[in-house]
Amino acid sequence: MSRERVEELLHLIEVDPDALREAEFLQAQMILDMMVGKTIVSAEMQEKRIVITTSDGNEYFFYGFLGNDRP
């Protein structure tokens, strides 16, 4: 594989942290909007996500809030 091709592929996987943060915020807002009027029966913090379960048995998953290196 040529060096140019490797650089092209690396460019495709680069992620803008601010854009990712904004996308996660919008996704979380949409999920929270769907939960209006529901009763939360449990919330669990897992290794890579937060899981909220409502009284109707639905589970809602939140990603992007964990793994912060800051104390």
N, C-alpha and C positions, 0 to 999 in steps of 0.2 A: 504494500500500500504506500502510495506516495506521501511525502510530507505535507503537500498542499491538501490532499484528501483528509489526512489526520487533522489538520488545522480546521478544515471546513466542518468536520464532524464535531470537534471540540466546541466550535462556535455554536452549533445547534443545541448543545446540552448546557450552555451557560444560562444561569437563572439570575434575573434581576431580583435581589432580595426585597426591594420596595414593592415591586409589582406582585411578587408572591404574597407578601404581607397583605396587600390591598385585596387580592383575590380571596385569601382566607377570611378576611374581615367580611367581605360581601357574602361569601358562602355562609358564614356563621350568622349573619343578619337574616338571611333567607330562612335558615333553619329556625331561628328564634321566632320569626314571624309566623311560621307554621305551628309553633307550640303555644301560641296565645290561647288562653282558655283551658289548657290541659293541666292536669295535676302531675307533678313530678313525684315519682315514688322512689327513685334511686339515682345516684350520680356516682360514677366510678372513674377514678383517674388511673388509666392504664399506662403502659410504657410509652406508647406513641399516640394516644388519643384520649379524649374524655368521652364517656358514654353516659347519656341521660336516658332513663327509661320513664315513660309516662304510664299513667294508670290504665290506658287502653292497650298497653303492651308494646307500643312502638318504641324503638330505640333510635336515638339521634346521636350522631358521631361528630365530634369536633376535633380537627387536626390543626397543626401549625402553632399550637400554644405551648408545646412542651419542648424540652431540649435546649433551653436557654442556658448559656454558659455563665451568665452573671449570677452572683450570689444573691 
